[in-house]
Amino acid sequence: MNLSVESGTGLHGDIEPRSFLLGGRRFSVLEICDRWIARDHSYFKIRADDGATYILRHDELNLEWQLTLYRAPGL
């Protein structure tokens, strides 16, 4: 499934997701619940406007985003 992430600059100048397209549907990031930032990649645990939780991985070297986890609301 294709993933396209619209990102912006966070408080400390780091890139962070603002919204994303997944399977032809656009989701807004309501909250960044947690983040893990390493030298060459970052993980963002986010809550989207569909109520689901996602973990998105940003590969700094290849400038690519990947979906690594999806959890439906209420699970």
Secondary structure by P-SEA (a helix, b strand, c coil): cbbbbbcccccccbbbbcccccccbbbbbccccbbbbcccbbbbbccccccbbbbbbbcccccbbbbcccccccc
